[in-house]
């Protein structure tokens, strides 16, 4: 019974170490600054930035126009 209890405690310690490592990596990823790319909105022509490299053959929208497209509203 004591051996089983020690094994459970060792397992819990291993789990705690893994969680600490995972949380540390997540915090590192979340704190990294995203590279932003300048764009001209395909709808309104406003200069803006997006967190991805836009493809030349696809439209790209500013935040306001993107929300209109997502909600099904008319483009300007």
Legacy VTK file of the C-alpha trace (Angstrom):
# vtk DataFile Version 3.0
C-alpha trace
ASCII
DATASET POLYDATA
POINTS 76 float
0.000 0.000 0.000
2.867 2.394 0.831
4.576 1.592 -2.497
1.363 2.431 -4.359
1.078 5.732 -2.474
4.705 6.634 -3.377
4.039 5.767 -7.002
0.972 8.030 -7.052
2.992 10.903 -5.512
5.738 10.451 -8.119
3.146 10.458 -10.878
1.593 13.659 -9.500
5.011 15.337 -9.422
5.647 14.373 -13.034
2.247 15.755 -14.055
2.948 19.023 -12.222
6.322 19.388 -13.959
4.727 18.773 -17.364
2.016 21.348 -16.654
4.583 23.946 -15.593
6.551 23.359 -18.810
3.414 23.595 -20.959
2.223 26.771 -19.235
5.661 28.344 -19.611
5.678 27.615 -23.345
2.137 28.968 -23.745
3.062 32.191 -21.957
6.137 32.520 -24.170
4.058 32.067 -27.320
1.364 34.478 -26.143
3.867 37.191 -25.268
5.608 37.141 -28.648
4.746 40.088 -30.818
2.967 39.199 -34.018
4.389 40.401 -37.286
1.877 42.732 -38.893
1.569 43.318 -42.632
0.351 46.576 -44.161
-2.717 46.310 -46.416
-5.186 48.471 -48.289
-8.732 47.292 -47.579
-10.338 45.727 -50.654
-13.682 47.351 -49.775
-13.098 50.842 -48.409
-9.455 51.444 -49.387
-8.368 52.243 -45.832
-4.753 51.530 -44.921
-4.612 48.911 -42.182
-2.561 45.975 -40.877
-3.233 42.263 -40.632
-1.378 39.519 -38.700
-0.786 37.399 -41.826
0.894 37.865 -45.154
-1.907 38.612 -47.614
-2.074 36.742 -50.915
-2.105 38.950 -54.009
-5.002 37.014 -55.576
-7.380 37.287 -52.580
-9.225 40.273 -51.114
-8.182 41.511 -47.683
-10.279 43.705 -45.415
-9.797 46.149 -42.552
-11.367 45.224 -39.216
-14.592 47.124 -39.875
-15.177 45.701 -43.360
-14.267 42.197 -42.225
-16.961 42.334 -39.561
-19.466 43.438 -42.247
-18.506 40.468 -44.440
-18.764 38.040 -41.544
-22.219 39.302 -40.586
-23.408 39.123 -44.183
-23.809 42.886 -44.552
-23.334 44.713 -47.859
-19.854 45.814 -48.872
-19.199 49.527 -49.377
LINES 1 77
76 0 1 2 3 4 5 6 7 8 9 10 11 12 13 14 15 16 17 18 19 20 21 22 23 24 25 26 27 28 29 30 31 32 33 34 35 36 37 38 39 40 41 42 43 44 45 46 47 48 49 50 51 52 53 54 55 56 57 58 59 60 61 62 63 64 65 66 67 68 69 70 71 72 73 74 75
